[in-house]
């Protein structure tokens, strides 16, 4: 069997995307939309998802870390696309000369028209695969730019803070004296730039903050990664003036396209 270079490139893209998934499974539809064509695609998906299942310890640790928070109210999100009305005061739009678009813009546009983030991650405009979390970050950039975003659809890819988690994040903002809605270059600790490590220090502990990255345990990395994801929601919504309300009922009747 002779395989082309493009076939191997496709497999590398799939492998990179799969490695970046946090507990969720790779979807066959996302592969097909990314242009992966193989008679054994079902076998490929099964093998990758078995590997994800065997290596999702970090995701399980995240779940254990948030067991207490999960009992609190879920965030209520609009049924339609949310329109911030205007860009965040300190948002800077930097289009690239080659494409005329900002680095985040293609991912945002493709997500908005309904493409699956896994597909976007495997087949970005640059041609080099990116992480699914990077795609999600690009969607948040779209929010900060003042563009409409389907927050409910986004919440199926990245969990927004529960009421208890939102309160903890608010407490951390007050405790660290870091202003997430201010100029990110000067609103951090001691007038420095805003850094998630500084912001999350009260919940992670000074011992964690003082450790080098390679010295942190898998459990610490999982917990920090989860809170970084929650911080992204918190800071982005605060910056566009979205004040959340919360409920206890499960979100039903909404599927990711």
SULPE-V681013 format. One record per residue. N is the residue number from 1. RES is the residue in one letter. PSI is psi in radians with two decimals (999 if undefined). Layout:
N_RES_PSI / N_RES_PSI
//
This chain:
1_X_2.20 / 2_X_2.18 / 3_X_2.36 / 4_X_2.85 / 5_X_-0.63 / 6_X_-0.58 / 7_X_-0.80 / 8_X_-0.65 / 9_X_-0.68 / 10_X_-0.74 / 11_X_-0.67 / 12_X_-0.70 / 13_X_-0.74 / 14_X_-0.79 / 15_X_-0.73 / 16_X_-0.77 / 17_X_-0.76 / 18_X_-0.68 / 19_X_-0.36 / 20_X_-0.08 / 21_X_2.38 / 22_X_1.30 / 23_X_-0.44 / 24_X_2.83 / 25_X_2.70 / 26_X_2.40 / 27_X_2.35 / 28_X_-0.71 / 29_X_-0.61 / 30_X_-0.66 / 31_X_-0.81 / 32_X_-0.74 / 33_X_-0.46 / 34_X_-0.06 / 35_X_0.17 / 36_X_2.14 / 37_X_2.06 / 38_X_2.45 / 39_X_-0.35 / 40_X_0.52 / 41_X_-0.60 / 42_X_-0.70 / 43_X_-0.74 / 44_X_-0.81 / 45_X_-0.75 / 46_X_-0.73 / 47_X_-0.79 / 48_X_-0.74 / 49_X_-0.53 / 50_X_-0.71 / 51_X_-0.74 / 52_X_-0.77 / 53_X_-0.68 / 54_X_-0.34 / 55_X_0.48 / 56_X_0.54 / 57_X_-0.69 / 58_X_-0.70 / 59_X_-0.64 / 60_X_-0.67 / 61_X_-0.66 / 62_X_-0.73 / 63_X_-0.75 / 64_X_-0.67 / 65_X_-0.59 / 66_X_0.26 / 67_X_-0.71 / 68_X_-0.74 / 69_X_-0.57 / 70_X_-0.30 / 71_X_-0.23 / 72_X_3.09 / 73_X_2.50 / 74_X_2.66 / 75_X_2.36 / 76_X_2.16 / 77_X_2.65 / 78_X_2.60 / 79_X_-0.42 / 80_X_3.02 / 81_X_2.34 / 82_X_2.29 / 83_X_1.91 / 84_X_-0.39 / 85_X_-0.66 / 86_X_2.89 / 87_X_2.72 / 88_X_2.45 / 89_X_-0.62 / 90_X_0.25 / 91_X_2.37 / 92_X_2.15 / 93_X_2.10 / 94_X_1.53 / 95_X_2.57 / 96_X_2.52 / 97_X_-0.66 / 98_X_-0.75 / 99_X_-0.36 / 100_X_0.06 / 101_X_2.70 / 102_X_2.81 / 103_X_-0.45 / 104_X_-0.24 / 105_X_-0.66 / 106_X_-0.78 / 107_X_-0.78 / 108_X_-0.83 / 109_X_-0.74 / 110_X_-0.67 / 111_X_-0.70 / 112_X_-0.59 / 113_X_0.06 / 114_X_0.05 / 115_X_2.57 / 116_X_2.39 / 117_X_-0.53 / 118_X_-0.68 / 119_X_-0.78 / 120_X_-0.73 / 121_X_-0.63 / 122_X_-0.40 / 123_X_1.03 / 124_X_2.90 / 125_X_-0.60 / 126_X_-0.35 / 127_X_-0.25 / 128_X_2.24 / 129_X_2.58 / 130_X_2.96 / 131_X_2.66 / 132_X_-0.65 / 133_X_-0.54 / 134_X_-0.71 / 135_X_-0.78 / 136_X_-0.72 / 137_X_-0.63 / 138_X_-0.61 / 139_X_-0.71 / 140_X_-0.63 / 141_X_-0.66 / 142_X_-0.71 / 143_X_-0.83 / 144_X_-0.41 / 145_X_-0.09 / 146_X_0.17 / 147_X_2.76 / 148_X_2.51 / 149_X_2.44 / 150_X_1.66 / 151_X_-0.56 / 152_X_-0.74 / 153_X_-0.70 / 154_X_-0.60 / 155_X_-0.30 / 156_X_-0.17 / 157_X_-0.56 / 158_X_2.09 / 159_X_2.17 / 160_X_2.83 / 161_X_2.49 / 162_X_3.08 / 163_X_-0.75 / 164_X_-0.70 / 165_X_-0.70 / 166_X_-0.75 / 167_X_-0.68 / 168_X_-0.72 / 169_X_-0.70 / 170_X_-0.71 / 171_X_-0.68 / 172_X_-0.64 / 173_X_-0.74 / 174_X_-0.72 / 175_X_-0.67 / 176_X_-0.21 / 177_X_0.59 / 178_X_2.13 / 179_X_1.80 / 180_X_-0.30 / 181_X_-0.10 / 182_X_-3.02 / 183_X_2.04 / 184_X_-0.27 / 185_X_-0.38 / 186_X_0.02 / 187_X_0.21 / 188_X_-2.84 / 189_X_2.26 / 190_X_0.58 / 191_X_0.18 / 192_X_-3.06 / 193_X_2.74 / 194_X_2.14 / 195_X_2.36 / 196_X_-0.58 / 197_X_-0.76 / 198_X_-0.75 / 199_X_-0.69 / 200_X_0.04 / 201_X_-0.71 / 202_X_-0.58 / 203_X_-0.48 / 204_X_-0.49 / 205_X_2.59 / 206_X_-0.54 / 207_X_-0.74 / 208_X_-0.80 / 209_X_-0.63 / 210_X_-0.21 / 211_X_2.56 / 212_X_2.69 / 213_X_-0.80 / 214_X_-0.26 / 215_X_-0.15 / 216_X_2.49 / 217_X_2.79 / 218_X_-0.65 / 219_X_-0.72 / 220_X_-0.73 / 221_X_-0.70 / 222_X_-0.78 / 223_X_-0.77 / 224_X_-0.75 / 225_X_-0.69 / 226_X_-0.78 / 227_X_-0.50 / 228_X_-0.70 / 229_X_-0.76 / 230_X_-0.66 / 231_X_-0.67 / 232_X_-0.77 / 233_X_-0.89 / 234_X_-0.91 / 235_X_-0.70 / 236_X_-0.80 / 237_X_-0.66 / 238_X_-0.68 / 239_X_-0.46 / 240_X_0.11 / 241_X_0.42 / 242_X_2.04 / 243_X_1.95 / 244_X_2.72 / 245_X_2.88 / 246_X_2.75 / 247_X_3.04 / 248_X_-0.28 / 249_X_2.62 / 250_X_2.57 / 251_X_2.10 / 252_X_2.83 / 253_X_0.40 / 254_X_2.12 / 255_X_2.57 / 256_X_2.25 / 257_X_999
//
